[in-house]
Amino acid sequence: MWTPRVALVLLLALAFVLLTGVVDGGMGVSPLRLLDQPRFPLANAWPGLLLAGLLLVISRRLLLSFGLTFLLQGLVYSVNVLKIANLGTPLLPDDFRMVGQLRRGGMHLLAGYLPHSPWPYLGLLTGVALAVAMWRYEPPLFPRRTHGKRLLAGSVLTLGLISLLAGLPVWGKIYNGQVLWLEPWSASATSTHSGLLSSLMMFHLHYGHGKRKPDRVAAAQLINQSAASLQQSMQAPATNGPLPDIVVVQSESFFDPTILRGYETSNFAPNLRRLAAHGISGKLHVPTFGGGTIRTEFEVLTGLSLRYFDNLQFPYLQMSHKAVPSLMRTLKRHGYETIALHGNEPAFWNRSTAFKLLGFDRFVSQSSFPANAAMDGKYMADSAMTDEIMRQLKDTGPPQFLFAISIEAHGPYDVEPANRAERDAIPVPDGITGLDKRELQTYLYHLQHADAELGRLVAWLARRQRPCLVLFYGDHLPGLSNSYRIAGFVDNKDMLAQAGTWLLVDPHRQGPSRQEDTAAWLLPGILLEQAGIHDDAYFALTGLIGPQLAPLTEAPGAPPPPEDSEQQQIDQAMSSIGQLRMDGKLDKLLPKPSSPPASGVAHGGTEPAQARGAATVMPR
């Protein structure tokens, strides 16, 4: 029955839809779009309408219910603004997993991205105060007893809200790419056209549940087609002499600034450039931008491409409690001791648990560093990380694999560094001013330190008697979105299409230089080959097939290859291979090594690298 109270609820619901479109700002959900494509702004406001309706049933207060919902919705939009400002990408469903990291050492890191101005916090407190006032003084819209109508309405709204948050398939009839606008490779474009809340729902429904079913036939066909080359690769000569120690440095946000206009002739990384003259180096395509370090980290440690795991946005937070195939497990079969090293809280990103599942023997985290470890800016200095690498590497005993994760160059970049004069002397491209200038200078200040520590580490390793390999790479570009937009890139592509950099070098050998562009998930196969370890069929396969697929990861969330192309067939088969590998079901399809995995001398070797010959960085 149409009553003034029903009319008032509908009127406030309409205002809520229109105001949500205003706050959203997306072109597809602006208030005027309610006239020509109403399903877009209505779908974007629907989660809020459900919540407001449920609060109305519970509280019986109309303004309180819609006001409190709008306040909570405003918080989501505020977080989205912060993420775009710092990382260049909008919110995605898996970002909400970060809430659980606040009590695991993540609060100090995430708090750095919060606004420094008091006004947002005063606005939030004002909103809370208004909610309290409405709770106390707003008269109820309807009586407490409604003869079951209130219970029925509350039950329906609760089920609707729970099913929406759970991502039940029925909601896919509203939130899908045919009804709204979905660009799977671009959350930014999706949220601009469909609205932030609709985009969150679409990614939640279509990419947040389950996983692809592997095609065993396609996987077996690709392996069989590569069988001859695979057997030849696995029968390559083993290392003549002791296996090398392996040091992998994942350098926070490291990239070569020469790809940025205004820095074409700069030399912020002289050690990287010098070492690349006798090693393997090139562009590195990674599955993330501005943040999400563990995405690149996961690919490097497992050799699995996250392109094939839509449901695995933050892998360490979503891993089950079973062992994961990894680079470390292959190395341990050859007698390696495997150590992870990171000057931060071990529980953040769930690393303490994930590293056990990945096969690390030890995890040296912040509490194990010296109490006087150097700090620079907000985080531990890269010099302290280099010092700890030197402490961990032993001169006797089995070969060691050490995976070091730096943190000095982590954002935000508005924290003053230890040496302001050094930072302020760094030039910036024309047009970059104010806070953008200061943040770019601060980042480059830390990048120069990362490069200097690379040079110091390699020089120290060259003086040791044990053979060694050093793999150095950046996990992603820093989230300096405004500077990128102002200056632009040399290749005229956008910031999401820019590659990082990587280097593999033998500190004992001045070998020929080799340029090789690759992807993060292909690095372990390259590393094992250079170490003289060839018996892992999966990593050998990535070395054969991977170069054809590396360009597909030239940008985070890049589109798939052309339909019905040979590259698409290989890509789909490799997807099934990756999923079978993750599930521990791939070994039956792979050829077995023709010799036991005891290549080289696994223990106690101190023979200089010059005497080995086979484990040097040479062209393949």
WOTAJO-V517978 format. One record per run of one state. SS is the DSSP state (2 for helix, 1 for strand, 0 for the rest). FROM is the first residue (numbers start at 1). LEN is the number of residues. Records with the same first field share a line. If there is no record, write none. Layout:
SS: FROM-LEN  FROM-LEN
//
This chain:
0: 1-3  25-8  37-1  60-2  88-5  114-5  138-11  167-2  174-13  195-1  208-8  226-1  235-7  243-2  252-5  261-9  277-3  286-7  303-3  309-6  319-8  333-4  343-5  359-3  365-1  369-6  377-2  381-1  393-5  399-1  406-14  425-9  464-4  475-6  488-1  490-5  498-2  506-8  516-2  532-5  554-12  583-4  590-11  602-1  604-5  612-9
2: 4-21  33-4  38-22  62-26  93-21  119-19  149-18  169-5  187-8  196-12  216-10  227-8  257-3  270-7  293-10  306-3  315-4  327-6  348-11  366-3  382-11  420-5  434-30  481-7  495-3  520-12  537-17  566-17  587-3  609-3
1: 242-1  245-7  260-1  280-6  337-6  362-3  375-2  379-2  398-1  400-6  468-7  489-1  500-6  514-2  518-2  601-1  603-1
//
